[in-house]
Amino acid sequence: MSNQLTTISSYPMPITPVDHVEPVPRRIRAELGGHVVLDTTRGLYLWEWPFYPQYHSPLVRSSAGRRYLESVVPDLVGTVRFDWEALDAWYEEDELVFVHPRNPYVRVDALRSSRHIRVERDGILLAESASPILVFETGLPTRYYFDRTAVNFDQLVPSPTVTACPYKGKTSGYWSLRTGEDTIADLAWTYDFPTRQLLPIAGLVAFYDEQVDTFINGVEQPRPETHFFKP
């Protein structure tokens, strides 16, 4: 029996290799200045890194992306990868998509739970509930969403930060934690109007587990490491 130990993450990791190419079965559209400048059902996914792909499609605007006249990945020759920010809005079929293409190999589930979850930072209780919503997303640690009545807002201050997620939509609120003279920015967030797939989290509050101490049924959990935060 080998003495070598394999380190296993506490949550499922992305498995798609870099430079993997797949056809996009969805109609992809993009707008610029109120005009549709891209509309195709023959797009390609390219995974430039394991977490999500980019779209490749015909060239419609100069200096808006990278055109592939040759490539070590033959399927990319004759395509262009548009910079997401170069266009005003992107759609999969008729649904608005934020930030980047949705990964077809990512699953996101919002499930009700009766596990007792407590969140603290530096000994300060931030949230506690025996009826949270747990969000499981491929490649990320489980996120725990709390009803606002279960959140201690005494030391949380509103933040103007707004972020977006391809799977959940656009945030409607962020909070930072103020402890004496120190402030931990953007520790918690909420989606008042999430995508239809994530409706159970509407109006609930979640915290970055990478930045807080989380207890499940009284047992402290190790802080996860993600591409958002590294120790």
Secondary structure, DSSP 4 states (H G I P E B T S, - for coil): ---------SSPPP-PPTT-EEE--S-EEEEETTEEEEEES--EEEEEETTEEEEEB---STTSEEEESS-SSGGGTTEEEE-GGGSSEEEETTEEE-SSPPPTT--EEEEE----EEEEETTEEEEEESS-EEEEETTS--EEEE-GGGB--TTEEEE----EETTTEE-SEEEEEEETTEEEEEEEEEBSS--GGGGGGBT-EEE-TTTSEEEETTEEPPPP--SS---
